[in-house]
Amino acid sequence: MEAVLKIPRFRIKKGDLVRVISGREKGKTGKVLTIVPDRQRVFVEKLNFIKRHTRPNQQNRQGGIIEKEASLHISKVMLVCPSCEKPVRVGIRQLEGGSKMRICRNCNEVIEQK
């Protein structure tokens, strides 16, 4: 029998505004670029830059030192509520039609329809 790995689901999505709550980038805010669910990591726009020394190749003819965003663990970021304008925990509420929506645990406002 084949083992099936369950990919975790998160309450943060691509395009959400998040704030870093721990680490070197603590207190900074940015937009989520991508999420890597199997590694539980998230790439945030203009945060957690690293430097890569690269050789010249077809894509980068000059080579040299390139700065790019590195991933953060998803537990280090919190969603910023549009109405509260501060980092909050996210809840999920199910509507009568069966669809789900994300809500702010602080002010109970709807964040977005799922």
Backbone as a printed PyTorch tensor [residue, N CA C, xyz], in Angstrom:
tensor([[[  0.8330,  -1.1760,   0.0000],
         [  0.0000,   0.0000,   0.0000],
         [  0.8830,   1.2470,   0.0000]],

        [[  0.4710,   2.2530,  -0.7260],
         [  1.2590,   3.4680,  -0.8840],
         [  0.8670,   4.5020,   0.1660]],

        [[  1.8760,   5.1120,   0.7980],
         [  1.6140,   6.1510,   1.8050],
         [  1.2920,   7.4670,   1.1120]],

        [[  0.2610,   8.1280,   1.5750],
         [ -0.1450,   9.4050,   0.9970],
         [  0.2290,  10.5140,   1.9720]],

        [[  1.0360,  11.4680,   1.4770],
         [  1.4150,  12.5960,   2.3090],
         [  0.3840,  13.7020,   2.1570]],

        [[ -0.0580,  14.2240,   3.2560],
         [ -1.0430,  15.2960,   3.2290],
         [ -0.3220,  16.6390,   3.2190]],

        [[ -0.6130,  17.4590,   2.2230],
         [ -0.0150,  18.7820,   2.1420],
         [ -0.7990,  19.7100,   3.0620]],

        [[ -0.1040,  20.4100,   3.9870],
         [ -0.8260,  21.2700,   4.9220],
         [ -1.4590,  22.4700,   4.2230]],

        [[ -2.5860,  22.9460,   4.7730],
         [ -3.2570,  24.1390,   4.2640],
         [ -3.0390,  25.2650,   5.2570]],

        [[ -2.8520,  26.4540,   4.7340],
         [ -2.5690,  27.5990,   5.5760],
         [ -3.6370,  28.6610,   5.3880]],

        [[ -3.7190,  29.5620,   6.3420],
         [ -4.7050,  30.6290,   6.2840],
         [ -4.1210,  31.9030,   5.7070]],

        [[ -2.9200,  31.8100,   5.1860],
         [ -2.2780,  32.9140,   4.4810],
         [ -2.2080,  32.5250,   3.0160]],

        [[ -2.5410,  33.4760,   2.1320],
         [ -2.5530,  33.2020,   0.7030],
         [ -1.6070,  34.1380,  -0.0370]],

        [[ -1.3450,  33.8050,  -1.2830],
         [ -0.5450,  34.6510,  -2.1490],
         [ -1.2610,  35.9960,  -2.3260]],

        [[ -0.5210,  37.0840,  -2.1870],
         [ -1.0910,  38.4120,  -2.3330],
         [ -1.5110,  39.0580,  -1.0270]],

        [[ -1.5200,  38.3090,   0.0800],
         [ -1.8990,  38.8590,   1.3840],
         [ -0.8040,  39.7820,   1.9140]],

        [[ -1.2070,  40.7620,   2.7130],
         [ -0.2750,  41.6400,   3.3990],
         [  0.0280,  41.0110,   4.7550]],

        [[  1.3190,  40.7580,   5.0270],
         [  1.7170,  40.0970,   6.2700],
         [  2.7830,  40.9150,   6.9860]],

        [[  2.8930,  40.6920,   8.3060],
         [  3.9400,  41.3200,   9.1060],
         [  4.7670,  40.2200,   9.7470]],

        [[  6.0920,  40.4100,   9.7490],
         [  7.0020,  39.4410,  10.3450],
         [  6.9990,  39.6690,  11.8560]],

        [[  6.8160,  38.5850,  12.6230],
         [  6.6840,  38.7240,  14.0800],
         [  7.9170,  38.2620,  14.8430]],

        [[  8.8970,  37.6550,  14.1650],
         [ 10.1240,  37.2670,  14.8530],
         [ 11.2680,  37.1580,  13.8580]],

        [[ 12.4730,  37.2250,  14.3850],
         [ 13.6550,  37.0760,  13.5440],
         [ 14.2620,  38.4070,  13.1520]],

        [[ 15.1690,  38.3500,  12.2010],
         [ 15.9290,  39.5190,  11.7620],
         [ 15.0460,  40.5930,  11.1470]],

        [[ 13.9690,  40.2050,  10.4970],
         [ 13.0770,  41.1390,   9.8050],
         [ 11.8610,  41.5160,  10.6460]],

        [[ 11.9140,  41.3270,  11.9610],
         [ 10.7730,  41.5560,  12.8520],
         [ 10.2220,  42.9770,  12.7090]],

        [[  8.8730,  43.0570,  12.5740],
         [  8.2050,  44.3460,  12.4930],
         [  7.9940,  44.8550,  11.0850]],

        [[  8.6300,  44.2430,  10.0930],
         [  8.4920,  44.6950,   8.7080],
         [  7.2630,  44.0710,   8.0620]],

        [[  6.6870,  44.7980,   7.1140],
         [  5.4660,  44.3640,   6.4490],
         [  5.7360,  44.1990,   4.9640]],

        [[  5.0900,  43.1920,   4.3520],
         [  5.2410,  42.9720,   2.9240],
         [  4.1410,  42.0930,   2.3820]],

        [[  4.1200,  41.9750,   1.0520],
         [  3.1130,  41.1890,   0.3580],
         [  3.6620,  39.7990,   0.0650]],

        [[  2.8270,  38.7790,   0.2260],
         [  3.2460,  37.3970,  -0.0200],
         [  3.3860,  37.1700,  -1.5250]],

        [[  4.5680,  36.7050,  -1.9360],
         [  4.8140,  36.4020,  -3.3500],
         [  4.4310,  34.9700,  -3.6730]],

        [[  4.9590,  34.0170,  -2.9090],
         [  4.6350,  32.6080,  -3.1110],
         [  4.6240,  31.8850,  -1.7700]],

        [[  3.9430,  30.7490,  -1.7590],
         [  3.9030,  29.8890,  -0.5840],
         [  4.3740,  28.5100,  -1.0050]],

        [[  5.2330,  27.8990,  -0.1910],
         [  5.7200,  26.5410,  -0.4400],
         [  5.1220,  25.6570,   0.6520]],

        [[  3.9440,  25.0350,   0.3920],
         [  3.2320,  24.3260,   1.4510],
         [  3.9580,  23.1090,   2.0090]],

        [[  4.6550,  22.3430,   1.1820],
         [  5.2960,  21.1350,   1.6890],
         [  6.4800,  21.4420,   2.6000]],

        [[  7.1010,  22.6300,   2.4590],
         [  8.1950,  23.0310,   3.3390],
         [  7.7540,  24.0460,   4.3880]],

        [[  6.4770,  24.4500,   4.3690],
         [  5.8870,  25.4220,   5.2960],
         [  6.6520,  26.7380,   5.2820]],

        [[  6.9230,  27.2440,   4.0700],
         [  7.6850,  28.4730,   3.9200],
         [  6.9260,  29.4450,   3.0350]],

        [[  7.2850,  30.7120,   3.1680],
         [  6.6030,  31.7700,   2.4440],
         [  7.6490,  32.7940,   1.9860]],

        [[  7.5040,  33.2970,   0.7510],
         [  8.3600,  34.3450,   0.2230],
         [  7.6060,  35.6570,   0.3230]],

        [[  8.2200,  36.6640,   0.9610],
         [  7.5840,  37.9610,   1.1570],
         [  8.3590,  38.9990,   0.3600]],

        [[  7.6120,  39.8760,  -0.3180],
         [  8.1940,  40.8820,  -1.2020],
         [  9.1000,  41.8410,  -0.4280]],

        [[ 10.3350,  42.0010,  -0.9130],
         [ 11.3380,  42.9340,  -0.3830],
         [ 11.7220,  42.6670,   1.0690]],

        [[ 11.6470,  41.4090,   1.5050],
         [ 12.0730,  41.0410,   2.8580],
         [ 12.9890,  39.8260,   2.8050]],

        [[ 13.8810,  39.7260,   3.8080],
         [ 14.7720,  38.5850,   3.9760],
         [ 15.6770,  38.3740,   2.7610]],

        [[ 16.3880,  39.4230,   2.3620],
         [ 17.2870,  39.3360,   1.2130],
         [ 18.5330,  38.5260,   1.5420]],

        [[ 18.9840,  37.7450,   0.5650],
         [ 20.2470,  37.0220,   0.6640],
         [ 21.0780,  37.3640,  -0.5620]],

        [[ 22.3900,  37.1350,  -0.4650],
         [ 23.2850,  37.3950,  -1.5880],
         [ 23.7730,  36.0690,  -2.1460]],

        [[ 23.7020,  35.9180,  -3.4530],
         [ 24.1600,  34.7160,  -4.1350],
         [ 25.2880,  35.0880,  -5.0900]],

        [[ 26.3960,  34.3920,  -4.9680],
         [ 27.5070,  34.5920,  -5.8900],
         [ 27.2800,  33.6590,  -7.0720]],

        [[ 27.1290,  34.2180,  -8.2590],
         [ 26.8030,  33.3980,  -9.4270],
         [ 27.8560,  33.5450, -10.5110]],

        [[ 28.0560,  32.4630, -11.2200],
         [ 28.9370,  32.4800, -12.3770],
         [ 28.1700,  32.9880, -13.5900]],

        [[ 28.8770,  33.4860, -14.5770],
         [ 28.1870,  33.8850, -15.8190],
         [ 27.5510,  32.6620, -16.4850]],

        [[ 26.3150,  32.8300, -16.9740],
         [ 25.6250,  31.7520, -17.6830],
         [ 24.6990,  32.3640, -18.7310]],

        [[ 23.8520,  31.5580, -19.3410],
         [ 22.9810,  32.0460, -20.4190],
         [ 22.0180,  33.1330, -19.9420]],

        [[ 21.4300,  32.9660, -18.7480],
         [ 20.4740,  33.9510, -18.2470],
         [ 21.1790,  35.2030, -17.7160]],

        [[ 22.2970,  35.0130, -17.0330],
         [ 23.0320,  36.1200, -16.4230],
         [ 24.4370,  36.1370, -17.0170]],

        [[ 24.6290,  36.9050, -18.0680],
         [ 25.8930,  36.8710, -18.8010],
         [ 27.0650,  37.4400, -18.0130]],

        [[ 26.7910,  38.3680, -17.1010],
         [ 27.8770,  38.9970, -16.3710],
         [ 28.2700,  38.2340, -15.1150]],

        [[ 27.3250,  37.6040, -14.4420],
         [ 27.6280,  36.9310, -13.1890],
         [ 27.7490,  37.9490, -12.0700]],

        [[ 28.3700,  37.5570, -10.9650],
         [ 28.5750,  38.4750,  -9.8450],
         [ 27.6730,  38.1420,  -8.6690]],

        [[ 27.4630,  39.1480,  -7.8310],
         [ 26.6690,  38.9670,  -6.6180],
         [ 25.2530,  39.4450,  -6.8870]],

        [[ 24.2760,  38.5540,  -6.6620],
         [ 22.8710,  38.8610,  -6.9020],
         [ 22.1250,  38.8120,  -5.5740]],

        [[ 21.3010,  39.8310,  -5.3200],
         [ 20.4570,  39.8340,  -4.1230],
         [ 19.0590,  39.3630,  -4.4970]],

        [[ 18.5000,  38.4620,  -3.6930],
         [ 17.1380,  37.9990,  -3.9340],
         [ 16.4750,  37.6570,  -2.6060]],

        [[ 15.1310,  37.5230,  -2.6510],
         [ 14.3890,  37.2060,  -1.4390],
         [ 14.5520,  35.7330,  -1.0850]],

        [[ 14.7180,  35.4740,   0.1980],
         [ 14.7490,  34.0990,   0.6890],
         [ 13.4260,  33.8330,   1.4010]],

        [[ 13.1510,  32.5710,   1.6640],
         [ 11.8810,  32.2230,   2.2870],
         [ 11.9550,  32.3910,   3.8070]],

        [[ 10.7890,  32.5980,   4.3960],
         [ 10.6170,  32.6400,   5.8500],
         [  9.7050,  31.4940,   6.2430]],

        [[  9.8410,  31.0100,   7.4700],
         [  8.9030,  30.0030,   7.9310],
         [  7.5500,  30.6690,   8.1420]],

        [[  6.4850,  29.9550,   7.8130],
         [  5.1420,  30.5400,   7.8360],
         [  4.7110,  30.9250,   9.2500]],

        [[  5.3080,  30.3190,  10.2700],
         [  4.9550,  30.6660,  11.6450],
         [  5.5250,  32.0200,  12.0570]],

        [[  6.4420,  32.5720,  11.2790],
         [  7.0430,  33.8610,  11.6000],
         [  6.2740,  35.0410,  11.0270]],

        [[  5.1960,  34.7790,  10.2880],
         [  4.4160,  35.8810,   9.7160],
         [  2.9670,  35.7950,  10.1750]],

        [[  2.3340,  36.9720,  10.2930],
         [  0.9170,  37.0480,  10.6320],
         [  0.2310,  37.9450,   9.6170]],

        [[ -0.9880,  37.6010,   9.2890],
         [ -1.7920,  38.3710,   8.3570],
         [ -2.1640,  39.7120,   8.9740]],

        [[ -2.0860,  40.7840,   8.1710],
         [ -2.4940,  42.1050,   8.6230],
         [ -3.9400,  42.3210,   8.1830]],

        [[ -4.8330,  42.5600,   9.1530],
         [ -6.2510,  42.7690,   8.8690],
         [ -6.4360,  44.1360,   8.2090]],

        [[ -7.2050,  44.2030,   7.0980],
         [ -7.4080,  45.4930,   6.4330],
         [ -8.1780,  46.4990,   7.2830]],

        [[ -9.0700,  46.0390,   8.1580],
         [ -9.8450,  46.9810,   8.9730],
         [ -9.1270,  47.3310,  10.2800]],

        [[ -8.4900,  46.3480,  10.9310],
         [ -7.7660,  46.6110,  12.1870],
         [ -6.4170,  47.2880,  11.9230]],

        [[ -5.8190,  46.9580,  10.7730],
         [ -4.4870,  47.4280,  10.3710],
         [ -3.4010,  46.9920,  11.3430]],

        [[ -3.5530,  45.7840,  11.8900],
         [ -2.5130,  45.1950,  12.7200],
         [ -2.5190,  43.6860,  12.5110]],

        [[ -1.4250,  42.9920,  12.8910],
         [ -1.3780,  41.5460,  12.6910],
         [ -2.3870,  40.8310,  13.5760]],

        [[ -3.1300,  39.8890,  12.9700],
         [ -4.1970,  39.1920,  13.6880],
         [ -4.1720,  37.7100,  13.3640]],

        [[ -4.8360,  36.9340,  14.2200],
         [ -5.0700,  35.5310,  13.9170],
         [ -6.2530,  35.4450,  12.9630]],

        [[ -6.2870,  34.3930,  12.1770],
         [ -7.3200,  34.2460,  11.1490],
         [ -8.1950,  33.0520,  11.4920]],

        [[ -9.5060,  33.2370,  11.3790],
         [-10.4490,  32.1540,  11.5630],
         [-11.1760,  31.8830,  10.2650]],

        [[-11.8610,  30.7510,  10.1990],
         [-12.6300,  30.4060,   9.0040],
         [-14.0700,  30.1800,   9.4240]],

        [[-14.9850,  30.8240,   8.7170],
         [-16.4080,  30.6870,   8.9920],
         [-17.0750,  30.1220,   7.7470]],

        [[-17.9690,  29.1670,   7.9420],
         [-18.6650,  28.5380,   6.8210],
         [-20.0480,  29.1810,   6.6660]],

        [[-20.3890,  29.5200,   5.4170],
         [-21.6850,  30.1170,   5.1150],
         [-22.7170,  29.0250,   4.8680]],

        [[-23.9870,  29.4260,   4.7380],
         [-25.0670,  28.4580,   4.5190],
         [-24.8970,  27.6940,   3.2080]],

        [[-24.3680,  28.3550,   2.1810],
         [-24.2000,  27.7240,   0.8810],
         [-23.0550,  26.7300,   0.8250]],

        [[-22.2920,  26.6210,   1.8970],
         [-21.1710,  25.6850,   1.9110],
         [-19.8370,  26.3480,   1.6350]],

        [[-19.8530,  27.6170,   1.1840],
         [-18.5840,  28.2970,   0.9150],
         [-17.9810,  28.7830,   2.2280]],

        [[-16.6700,  28.9750,   2.2210],
         [-15.9570,  29.3920,   3.4240],
         [-15.4020,  30.7830,   3.2310]],

        [[-15.2230,  31.4890,   4.3540],
         [-14.6040,  32.8040,   4.2960],
         [-13.6460,  32.9520,   5.4680]],

        [[-12.6200,  33.7680,   5.2650],
         [-11.6550,  34.0360,   6.3230],
         [-12.1250,  35.2490,   7.1210]],

        [[-11.9960,  35.1590,   8.4270],
         [-12.3960,  36.2840,   9.2740],
         [-11.2530,  36.6620,  10.2030]],

        [[-11.2620,  37.9060,  10.6370],
         [-10.3080,  38.4090,  11.6070],
         [-10.7840,  37.9960,  12.9870]],

        [[ -9.9230,  37.3910,  13.7890],
         [-10.3020,  36.9590,  15.1280],
         [-10.4060,  38.1350,  16.0980]],

        [[ -9.8730,  39.2860,  15.7010],
         [ -9.8910,  40.4450,  16.5750],
         [-11.1870,  41.2550,  16.4270]],

        [[-11.5870,  41.5580,  15.1680],
         [-12.7570,  42.4200,  14.9400],
         [-13.9080,  41.6890,  14.2520]],

        [[-13.7510,  40.4040,  13.9520],
         [-14.7670,  39.5720,  13.2860],
         [-15.1890,  40.0860,  11.9150]],

        [[-14.3350,  40.8730,  11.2540],
         [-14.6030,  41.3430,   9.8990],
         [-14.1770,  40.2760,   8.9010]],

        [[-14.8700,  40.2230,   7.7720],
         [-14.5140,  39.2860,   6.7050],
         [-13.2490,  39.7770,   6.0090]],

        [[-12.2800,  38.8960,   5.8910],
         [-11.0250,  39.2550,   5.2030],
         [-11.1800,  38.9970,   3.7140]],

        [[-11.6990,  37.8200,   3.3650],
         [-11.8300,  37.4830,   1.9410],
         [-12.6750,  36.2280,   1.8180]],

        [[-13.4190,  36.0900,   0.7300],
         [-14.1520,  34.8660,   0.4590],
         [-13.1950,  33.8030,  -0.0430]],

        [[-13.4190,  32.5550,   0.3480],
         [-12.5980,  31.4470,  -0.1510],
         [-13.2280,  30.8270,  -1.3510]]])
